[in-house]
């Protein structure tokens, strides 16, 4: 996948909505941000992606800082993803902010 962008999302907004609102779902009532993060972990176990941010590019997203992205979902839930380098490998950390407008992103990833 190196050098290419994904041509389809690992999960769609419609799938997230089904997981969130279907009473029989294991994610019933949880935010789409939490569901997307959980499903991405499962996706990543099978599909090794070198660029996590590309995997979320089908959702509304914006770069907050040089190493932090905000991903938003249709239920108004949001997650932040931080990219860093450890032992020469990119690592990504997911966090959730209740009020993103007033969030100090440096403190989120401490």
C-alpha positions as CSV (number, residue, x, y, z in Angstrom):
1,X,0.0,0.0,0.0
2,X,3.0,2.2,0.2
3,X,2.8,5.2,-2.1
4,X,-0.9,4.6,-2.8
5,X,-4.1,5.9,-1.2
6,X,-6.9,3.7,-0.2
7,X,-9.7,3.5,-2.7
8,X,-12.4,2.5,-0.2
9,X,-12.8,3.1,3.6
10,X,-12.2,0.4,6.1
11,X,-15.7,1.3,7.4
12,X,-18.4,3.5,6.1
13,X,-20.7,6.1,7.9
14,X,-23.6,3.8,7.2
15,X,-21.9,0.9,8.9
16,X,-21.0,3.1,11.9
17,X,-24.7,4.1,12.1
18,X,-25.8,0.5,12.1
19,X,-23.4,-0.4,14.8
20,X,-24.4,2.6,16.9
21,X,-28.2,2.4,16.6
22,X,-29.0,-1.3,16.1
23,X,-29.9,-2.7,19.5
24,X,-28.3,-6.1,18.8
25,X,-25.0,-4.5,18.0
26,X,-22.0,-4.9,20.4
27,X,-21.5,-1.2,20.0
28,X,-25.1,-0.1,20.6
29,X,-25.2,3.4,22.0
30,X,-21.5,4.1,21.7
31,X,-20.1,7.1,19.8
32,X,-19.1,6.6,16.2
33,X,-15.6,7.8,17.1
34,X,-15.2,4.9,19.6
35,X,-16.7,2.4,17.2
36,X,-14.4,3.6,14.3
37,X,-11.4,3.3,16.5
38,X,-12.4,-0.2,17.7
39,X,-13.1,-1.4,14.2
40,X,-9.8,0.1,12.9
41,X,-7.9,-2.0,15.4
42,X,-9.6,-5.1,14.1
43,X,-9.0,-4.0,10.5
44,X,-5.3,-3.3,11.2
45,X,-4.7,-6.8,12.5
46,X,-5.5,-8.1,9.1
47,X,-4.5,-5.2,6.8
48,X,-1.1,-3.7,7.6
49,X,-1.4,0.0,6.7
50,X,1.6,2.3,6.8
51,X,-0.5,5.4,7.0
52,X,-3.2,5.4,9.6
53,X,-4.3,8.9,8.6
54,X,-5.1,7.7,5.1
55,X,-7.4,5.1,6.5
56,X,-9.5,7.9,8.1
57,X,-9.3,10.2,5.0
58,X,-12.9,9.2,4.0
59,X,-14.2,10.9,7.2
60,X,-14.1,14.7,7.8
61,X,-10.6,15.4,9.1
62,X,-8.2,18.2,9.5
63,X,-4.7,18.6,10.8
64,X,-4.6,20.3,14.1
65,X,-0.8,20.4,14.5
66,X,2.0,18.9,12.5
67,X,1.5,15.5,14.2
68,X,-2.1,15.6,15.3
69,X,-5.3,15.1,13.3
70,X,-9.0,15.6,14.2
71,X,-11.4,13.1,12.8
72,X,-15.2,13.9,13.0
73,X,-18.2,11.7,12.5
74,X,-21.8,12.3,11.6
75,X,-23.0,11.8,15.2
76,X,-20.8,14.8,16.2
77,X,-18.3,12.6,18.0
78,X,-14.6,13.2,17.3
79,X,-11.3,11.6,17.9
80,X,-7.8,12.9,17.7
81,X,-4.9,10.9,16.3
82,X,-1.3,11.6,17.1
83,X,1.6,10.4,14.9
84,X,5.0,9.9,16.4
85,X,8.3,8.1,15.7
86,X,9.6,5.4,18.0
87,X,12.7,3.3,17.1
88,X,12.4,4.5,13.5
89,X,8.7,3.4,13.1
90,X,5.6,5.5,13.0
91,X,3.2,4.9,15.8
92,X,-0.3,6.3,16.3
93,X,-2.2,7.0,19.4
94,X,-6.0,7.6,19.5
95,X,-7.7,9.8,22.1
96,X,-11.2,11.3,22.5
97,X,-11.9,14.9,23.5
98,X,-15.3,15.8,24.8
99,X,-15.0,19.5,23.9
100,X,-12.5,19.8,21.0
101,X,-12.8,23.6,20.7
102,X,-11.3,24.0,24.1
103,X,-9.0,21.0,24.1
104,X,-5.2,21.4,24.7
105,X,-4.0,18.7,22.4
106,X,-0.5,18.6,24.0
107,X,-2.1,17.6,27.3
108,X,-4.4,14.9,25.7
109,X,-1.4,12.7,24.7
110,X,0.6,12.9,27.9
